Amino acid sequence: QVQLVESGGDLVQPGGSLRLSCSASGIITDIKYMAWHRQAPGQERELVASITSGGSAAYADSVKGRFTISGDSVKNIVYLQMNSLKPEDTAVYFCRLRTDWPRPRTDYWGQGTQVTVSS
């Protein structure tokens, strides 16, 4: 089993920055990629950014140029650097890990961290 713990969520003013962290522990093997999702009140959860085990990153159009995903494979931590934050970025941010162990396409999720962008 894998446990994911997110941290770094906070209240920030528009234009500000935050860095979210997702720490993975447990039996970590055969990781395909890690990703950040977010869910605003009354809306569906959406994919924000992902990074493969080889370091390739992808972003939702809404955050391109503002958010950066990165990972530390030694510490098993993935980060989401968020700059130029907007009120529409307000959401609970979740971390997801995709692995092929113990079964193909197995997903683990964290509990989420709240990001609020408001003046």
C-alpha positions in Angstrom: 0.0 0.0 0.0 1.0 3.6 -0.6 0.1 6.6 1.5 0.1 10.1 0.1 0.1 13.2 2.3 -0.3 16.7 0.8 0.7 19.9 2.4 1.3 23.6 1.6 -2.3 24.7 1.0 -3.1 28.2 2.4 -5.0 31.4 1.9 -3.1 33.7 -0.6 -3.9 36.9 -2.4 -4.4 37.1 -6.1 -1.0 37.2 -7.8 0.7 35.3 -5.0 2.5 32.0 -5.0 2.3 28.7 -3.1 4.2 25.5 -3.3 2.3 22.3 -2.6 4.1 19.1 -1.6 3.0 15.5 -1.8 4.9 13.0 0.2 4.6 9.3 -0.7 5.4 6.4 1.7 4.8 2.7 1.9 5.5 0.1 -0.8 6.5 2.4 -3.7 7.4 0.5 -6.8 6.7 0.6 -10.6 5.5 4.2 -10.5 4.2 5.4 -13.9 3.5 9.0 -13.0 2.3 11.3 -10.3 -0.3 14.0 -10.7 -2.1 16.9 -9.1 -5.8 17.3 -9.4 -8.1 20.0 -8.0 -11.8 20.2 -7.1 -13.6 23.4 -6.6 -17.0 23.5 -4.7 -19.8 22.1 -6.9 -17.4 21.2 -9.7 -15.8 17.9 -10.9 -12.3 17.0 -10.0 -9.9 18.1 -12.8 -6.3 17.2 -13.7 -3.9 20.1 -13.2 -0.5 18.6 -13.9 1.3 15.4 -14.1 4.9 14.1 -14.2 6.1 10.7 -15.4 8.8 8.6 -13.8 11.1 9.8 -16.6 10.5 13.5 -15.7 8.1 14.5 -18.5 5.5 17.0 -17.4 2.1 18.0 -18.7 -0.3 20.8 -17.7 -3.9 21.8 -18.0 -4.2 24.8 -20.3 -5.6 26.8 -17.4 -2.3 26.6 -15.5 0.3 26.5 -18.3 3.0 29.1 -17.7 1.9 29.6 -14.1 2.3 26.2 -12.4 5.3 23.9 -12.4 5.3 20.2 -11.3 8.5 18.6 -10.2 9.6 15.5 -8.3 12.3 14.3 -5.9 12.6 10.6 -6.6 15.0 10.1 -3.7 12.6 11.5 -1.1 9.5 10.3 -3.0 8.0 13.8 -3.0 6.2 15.7 -5.8 5.8 19.4 -5.8 3.5 21.9 -7.4 4.8 25.4 -7.6 1.9 27.8 -8.2 2.6 31.3 -9.3 0.4 34.2 -10.4 -2.5 32.6 -8.6 -6.0 33.6 -9.5 -9.3 33.4 -7.5 -10.4 30.6 -10.0 -7.5 28.5 -8.7 -9.3 28.2 -5.4 -9.9 24.5 -4.8 -8.9 21.4 -2.8 -5.8 20.1 -4.4 -5.2 16.3 -4.5 -2.2 14.3 -5.2 -2.4 11.0 -7.2 0.1 8.3 -7.8 -0.3 5.8 -10.7 1.5 2.5 -10.4 1.3 -1.0 -12.0 1.7 -2.7 -8.6 0.0 -4.7 -7.2 -2.2 -4.4 -10.3 -2.0 -2.5 -13.6 -3.3 1.1 -13.4 -3.6 1.2 -9.7 -4.2 4.7 -8.3 -3.5 6.1 -4.9 -4.9 9.4 -3.7 -4.0 11.8 -0.9 -6.6 13.5 1.4 -6.2 16.9 -0.2 -5.0 20.4 0.8 -7.1 23.6 0.6 -5.9 26.5 -1.6 -7.9 29.7 -1.3 -7.0 32.7 -3.5 -8.8 35.8 -2.3 -8.1 39.4 -1.3 
